[in-house]
């Protein structure tokens, strides 16, 4: 099982040769995370720019991306459409229904 990454106030997310590069305000260097180790990314906040190339690479690796609303609750989810991710998607959706 991979990792779930929760991002608050990220400004830019992009793909860099196998890595997810997370740019934050006030930090000139991005934080790099191995794309292959991620099962799910939760993006909390409305100011993040995310490259479609990154979203495509995450989907190819079976990683879901959840976006939150203004109350920090899940509002939408990007799920890969591959047979290998069906179990992961079911777990993510079940966890979303647990409530706060």
C-alpha positions in Angstrom: 0.0 0.0 0.0 1.3 3.5 -0.9 1.0 6.8 0.8 -1.7 9.4 1.0 -0.4 12.9 0.7 -2.4 15.8 2.1 -1.5 19.2 0.7 -2.5 22.5 2.3 -1.7 25.8 0.6 0.3 24.2 -2.2 0.7 26.7 -5.1 1.9 24.5 -7.9 2.2 20.8 -8.5 4.0 19.3 -11.5 5.6 16.2 -12.7 9.4 16.0 -12.8 11.0 12.7 -14.2 9.2 10.3 -11.8 8.7 12.8 -9.0 5.8 15.0 -7.9 7.2 18.6 -7.4 5.2 20.6 -4.8 5.9 24.3 -4.8 4.8 26.3 -1.8 4.7 30.0 -1.1 8.0 31.4 0.2 10.0 28.3 -0.6 12.2 28.7 -3.7 12.8 24.9 -4.0 10.0 22.4 -4.5 9.5 19.4 -2.3 9.9 16.3 -4.4 7.9 13.1 -3.7 8.3 9.8 -5.6 5.2 9.5 -7.8 5.3 5.6 -7.6 4.9 5.7 -3.8 1.6 7.6 -3.8 -1.9 6.1 -3.7 -3.8 9.3 -3.1 -3.2 13.0 -3.1 -5.7 15.3 -1.3 -5.5 18.9 -2.5 -6.9 21.3 0.2 -7.2 24.8 -1.1 -8.3 26.6 -4.2 -5.1 28.3 -5.2 -3.1 25.3 -6.5 -2.1 25.0 -10.1 -1.8 21.4 -11.2 -0.4 20.3 -14.6 -2.4 18.0 -16.7 0.8 16.1 -17.4 1.1 15.4 -13.6 -2.6 14.2 -13.5 -2.0 11.9 -16.4 1.2 10.4 -14.8 -0.6 9.9 -11.5 -3.5 8.2 -13.1 -1.1 5.9 -15.0 0.3 4.9 -11.6 -3.1 4.3 -10.0 -3.0 7.4 -7.8 -6.3 9.2 -7.1 -6.5 12.9 -6.5 -9.2 14.4 -4.2 -10.1 18.1 -4.2 -11.8 19.8 -1.2 -14.4 22.5 -1.0 -14.3 25.7 1.1 -15.2 23.7 4.2 -12.2 21.4 3.6 -14.5 18.5 2.8 -14.0 16.2 -0.3 -15.7 17.9 -3.3 -14.4 15.8 -6.3 -12.1 13.0 -7.1 -10.0 12.1 -10.0 -9.7 8.3 -10.2 -7.7 6.2 -12.6 -9.8 3.9 -14.9 -7.7 0.8 -14.7 -8.6 -2.6 -13.3 -5.7 -2.5 -10.9 -7.1 0.5 -9.1 -10.7 -0.6 -8.5 -10.0 -1.8 -5.0 -8.1 1.4 -4.1 -11.0 3.6 -5.5 -13.5 1.6 -3.4 -11.5 2.2 -0.2 -11.1 5.9 -0.9 -14.8 6.3 -1.5 -15.6 4.3 1.7 -13.3 6.5 3.7 -14.9 9.6 2.3 -18.2 8.5 3.7 -16.9 8.1 7.2 -17.6 11.7 8.1 -15.6 14.1 10.3 
